[in-house]
Amino acid sequence: MAVAHEDILDFPLDRVPDATEFIEAAMHWHFSPQTGSPYWLERAKTLDFDPIRDVHTFDDLRLFPNVVDEFRNVPFEDLIPKGYGETATVIGVYESGGTTGSPKRLPFLEEWMARSESWQEGHMDARGHRRGINWLGVVPTGPHMFGSWTRRMALRRGGVPYFVDLDPRWVKRCIADGRADEADRYAEHLVAQARDVLETQTIGYLVTTPPLLERLVRDDHTAKLINDKVEVVMWGGAHMDADTRHLLRTEVLPDVDLWGNYGSTMILSGTVERAGLSDEDLCTFDTFSPHVTFAVIDPDTGDRVAYGERGQVVMNHVSKAMLLPNNLERDTAIRVEAPSGHVGDSVADVAPVATFDDKPVIEGVY
């Protein structure tokens, strides 16, 4: 008996389906009138290929145009596949950082978030991260996924979430307007709040961005607090260069498991830093394959660069909840061979491009 397309897309995490079978199931789900989203069913009429007939492999996802800019204006309801019927539970509509224009918006379904979180928890358990400890998130909440993810993961793992909220768009606006002193004062305001939580509460898991982590550890007292009390520091939301990572791991926070999470709203997930890397290794990220896959390409030709070479990152998200193929991101990275059984590339030494869509890329604190 044939397996239903939705069953293939909902595969148990320890039994990954054949890659071609997975892609074909996704095309049937997202482009069949009974199950596809209003957005993709309408958008398919403008394509010069038939996704169900012509898309069978991950390489075939290159046939799709990069449509993510359209999600600045698409109502979230149009992005939910009809196949869910009344069972789709939207936990929030989350936005991109708005680094290069008005933000893009996506609905996140409970089903997908729980699936992604289960995958990430498996990596935490494999690294020996303890359950039952409290988390402090110095991360943007509001329209951003990062804060919601932090809250949910803390609760899933038996801890209590603490937060210092921040508005990264205000920091970017200050920097773009030449008001660096104002951005600096705002960052110090955030650091003071985080320091107070660390001084007065029992925190075992700290989640923050590289710029804010660097500010936190500039102060010897705060760095000692983190080394003495915090077991894990997870960084994400912005980039960390190799020299800074090496210094933090070896000299500043030697008693802490420092690990990275590289993600994007447009893949509805993060990737995880590969376990077992030495202090000398470049930080390498592996994806939630086959749902999230990367290709590192030469942006001028669209061809993949050789392993060990730097190129621009193309991201694909393929799940029951969402289809977002062939998105050229605003990041470059070194192409690394993915773990056995994974589709696509892993990436190392991720860095932002200077400009994207003819606009300067400003990271600020996020």
SULFENZI-V412583 format. One record per residue. N is the residue number from 1. PHI is phi in degrees with one decimal (none if undefined). OMEGA is omega in radians with two decimals (* if undefined). Layout:
N;PHI;OMEGA
N;PHI;OMEGA
//
This chain:
1;none;-3.11
2;-67.7;3.11
3;-84.6;-3.14
4;-63.5;-3.11
5;-58.4;-3.12
6;-65.9;3.10
7;-68.8;3.09
8;-64.2;-3.13
9;-70.8;3.12
10;-98.8;-3.05
11;-55.2;3.00
12;-59.7;-3.02
13;-62.2;3.13
14;-94.5;3.12
15;-137.0;-3.08
16;-74.0;-3.13
17;-74.3;3.02
18;-56.7;-3.03
19;-62.0;3.13
20;-65.9;3.11
21;-59.9;3.14
22;-65.0;-3.12
23;-64.0;-3.14
24;-64.1;3.09
25;-63.5;3.14
26;-65.2;3.14
27;-64.8;3.10
28;-64.0;-3.12
29;-65.8;-3.01
30;-83.1;-3.09
31;-123.0;2.98
32;-87.6;-3.07
33;-57.3;-3.08
34;-79.2;-3.01
35;-123.4;-3.07
36;-70.6;3.10
37;-78.2;3.07
38;-54.4;-3.13
39;-61.3;-3.04
40;-71.5;3.11
41;-64.8;3.10
42;-76.2;-3.10
43;-65.7;-3.13
44;-60.5;-3.13
45;-66.1;-3.11
46;-96.2;-3.10
47;-79.1;3.11
48;-94.5;3.06
49;-148.9;3.11
50;-105.2;-3.07
51;-56.3;-3.12
52;-68.0;-3.10
53;-81.2;-2.89
54;-109.2;-3.07
55;-107.6;-3.08
56;-129.2;-3.07
57;-129.3;3.09
58;-65.9;3.09
59;-62.9;3.13
60;-67.3;3.10
61;-62.9;3.09
62;-65.4;3.11
63;-65.9;-3.09
64;-74.5;2.95
65;-71.6;3.05
66;-79.1;-2.98
67;-103.8;-2.94
68;-63.5;3.12
69;-62.5;3.11
70;-67.6;-3.09
71;-79.4;2.96
72;-72.0;-3.01
73;-127.4;-3.07
74;-74.0;3.04
75;-61.3;-3.03
76;-60.7;-3.13
77;-59.2;-3.10
78;-74.2;-3.11
79;-99.4;-3.12
80;-92.3;-3.13
81;-58.8;3.14
82;-61.7;-3.09
83;-59.9;3.10
84;-74.0;-3.07
85;59.2;3.13
86;-94.4;-3.02
87;-91.8;-3.12
88;-73.5;3.08
89;-108.6;3.14
90;-87.7;-3.13
91;-84.9;3.11
92;173.1;2.99
93;-107.9;-3.03
94;-107.6;-2.99
95;-119.0;2.95
96;-68.0;-3.05
97;-70.4;-3.11
98;71.0;-3.09
99;-68.5;-3.05
100;-124.0;3.12
101;135.0;3.13
102;-62.7;-3.03
103;-69.8;3.00
104;-95.7;-3.04
105;-125.2;3.14
106;-136.4;3.00
107;-80.9;3.07
108;-107.2;-3.14
109;-90.8;3.12
110;-54.7;-3.12
111;-57.1;-3.12
112;-70.3;-3.12
113;-59.5;-3.14
114;-62.7;3.14
115;-66.1;3.13
116;-63.9;3.14
117;-65.5;3.10
118;-61.3;3.11
119;-62.7;-3.12
120;-68.1;3.09
121;-60.8;3.11
122;-58.4;3.11
123;-71.2;3.08
124;-62.8;3.13
125;-62.0;-3.13
126;-64.8;3.12
127;-85.0;3.13
128;83.7;3.10
129;-69.4;-3.06
130;-75.4;2.97
131;-90.4;3.06
132;76.6;3.08
133;-115.6;-3.08
134;-83.1;-3.10
135;-111.6;2.95
136;-117.9;3.09
137;-106.0;3.00
138;-102.9;-2.95
139;-144.4;3.08
140;-70.7;3.05
141;-107.6;3.07
142;52.0;-3.07
143;-82.8;-3.03
144;-97.1;-3.12
145;-69.4;-2.97
146;-56.9;-3.11
147;-67.4;3.12
148;-62.9;3.10
149;-60.0;-3.11
150;-62.3;3.13
151;-61.6;-3.08
152;-65.5;-3.11
153;-68.7;3.10
154;-59.1;-3.13
155;-69.5;3.12
156;-58.4;-3.05
157;-97.7;2.99
158;80.7;3.11
159;-109.7;3.08
160;-111.2;-3.14
161;-87.5;2.95
162;-108.8;-3.12
163;-139.9;2.79
164;-115.5;-3.07
165;-77.2;3.07
166;-149.1;3.12
167;-113.4;-3.08
168;-65.5;-3.13
169;-68.5;3.10
170;-66.9;3.11
171;-62.5;3.13
172;-62.4;3.12
173;-63.7;3.12
174;-62.2;-3.12
175;-65.1;-3.13
176;-62.9;-3.12
177;-86.5;3.13
178;79.5;-3.12
179;-104.2;-3.09
180;-61.8;-3.14
181;-64.6;3.11
182;-68.7;3.08
183;-62.7;-3.14
184;-66.5;3.12
185;-65.0;3.14
186;-64.9;3.13
187;-63.0;3.11
188;-65.7;3.06
189;-60.7;3.11
190;-67.4;-3.12
191;-63.4;3.13
192;-62.4;3.12
193;-67.0;3.13
194;-63.8;3.14
195;-60.5;-3.13
196;-61.9;3.10
197;-62.7;-3.12
198;-64.2;3.14
199;-72.9;-2.94
200;-107.6;-3.04
201;-122.8;3.13
202;-94.2;-3.06
203;-117.6;3.12
204;-112.8;-3.05
205;-135.5;-3.13
206;-110.3;3.11
207;-118.7;-3.12
208;-159.0;-3.14
209;-100.3;-3.14
210;-54.9;3.14
211;-61.1;-3.14
212;-75.3;3.08
213;-62.8;3.11
214;-60.8;3.11
215;-68.2;3.13
216;-59.8;-3.03
217;-88.4;3.01
218;-61.2;-3.14
219;-86.9;-3.06
220;-59.8;-3.13
221;-63.3;-3.13
222;-69.3;3.09
223;-59.7;3.11
224;-67.2;3.08
225;-56.7;-3.12
226;-66.4;3.14
227;-63.1;-3.07
228;-80.0;-2.95
229;-111.9;-2.99
230;-94.5;3.13
231;-90.8;-3.06
232;-134.8;2.94
233;-115.5;3.07
234;-106.4;-3.13
235;-110.7;3.11
236;-175.4;3.09
237;87.3;3.06
238;-149.5;-3.03
239;-95.3;3.05
240;-126.1;-3.12
241;-77.5;-3.02
242;-62.0;-3.12
243;-65.6;3.13
244;-64.7;3.13
245;-59.8;-3.14
246;-62.5;-3.14
247;-63.7;-3.14
248;-64.0;-3.08
249;-70.5;-2.98
250;-99.4;-3.01
251;-121.7;-2.99
252;-86.4;-3.11
253;-127.1;-3.06
254;-68.8;-3.08
255;-96.4;-3.04
256;-119.0;2.98
257;-82.4;3.14
258;-93.8;3.13
259;-141.2;-3.01
260;-105.4;3.06
261;-137.2;-3.13
262;-108.1;-3.08
263;-145.4;-3.12
264;-160.2;3.03
265;-57.1;-3.06
266;-75.6;2.94
267;-113.7;3.08
268;54.5;-3.02
269;-171.3;2.97
270;-116.2;2.95
271;-108.7;-3.10
272;-118.3;3.05
273;-66.3;-3.11
274;-62.2;3.12
275;-71.7;3.04
276;84.4;3.11
277;-72.2;3.08
278;-82.7;3.11
279;-64.3;-3.11
280;-90.1;-3.09
281;-73.9;2.98
282;-69.4;-3.14
283;-68.7;-3.07
284;-112.9;-3.12
285;-116.0;3.08
286;-109.7;-3.03
287;-92.9;3.03
288;-83.3;-3.12
289;-75.7;0.09
290;-92.7;-3.12
291;-68.0;-3.13
292;-121.8;-3.13
293;-135.6;3.13
294;-118.3;2.87
295;-133.4;3.12
296;-104.0;-2.93
297;-125.4;2.89
298;-82.0;-3.06
299;-64.1;3.14
300;-78.7;-3.09
301;-112.4;-3.06
302;81.5;-3.14
303;-85.9;3.09
304;-65.9;3.03
305;-78.7;3.11
306;-72.3;3.03
307;-56.5;-3.11
308;88.9;3.11
309;-99.9;3.14
310;-92.7;3.07
311;-150.8;3.13
312;-94.7;-3.01
313;-90.1;2.97
314;-105.2;-3.08
315;-114.2;3.03
316;-126.0;2.95
317;-120.0;3.14
318;-134.4;3.10
319;-148.4;3.05
320;-65.2;-3.05
321;-78.9;-2.99
322;-159.2;2.98
323;-126.0;3.09
324;-138.6;-3.07
325;-93.5;2.85
326;60.2;-3.14
327;-96.9;3.08
328;-75.4;-3.07
329;-84.3;-3.11
330;-91.7;-3.10
331;-126.3;2.91
332;-110.3;3.13
333;-161.2;3.01
334;-86.5;-3.14
335;-74.7;-3.12
336;-127.6;3.10
337;-65.0;-3.13
338;-74.5;3.08
339;-59.8;3.14
340;-56.2;3.13
341;89.3;3.12
342;-88.2;3.08
343;-95.1;3.06
344;84.3;-3.04
345;-104.2;2.79
346;-94.5;-3.06
347;-132.4;3.12
348;-135.4;3.06
349;52.2;-3.11
350;-67.4;-3.14
351;-145.6;3.13
352;-76.6;2.96
353;-74.3;-3.12
354;-72.7;3.11
355;-135.0;3.13
356;-147.7;-3.05
357;54.3;3.10
358;64.0;3.08
359;-119.9;3.10
360;-67.0;3.11
361;-91.4;3.13
362;-117.2;-3.12
363;-88.4;-3.10
364;65.9;3.10
365;-110.2;-3.08
366;-153.6;*
//
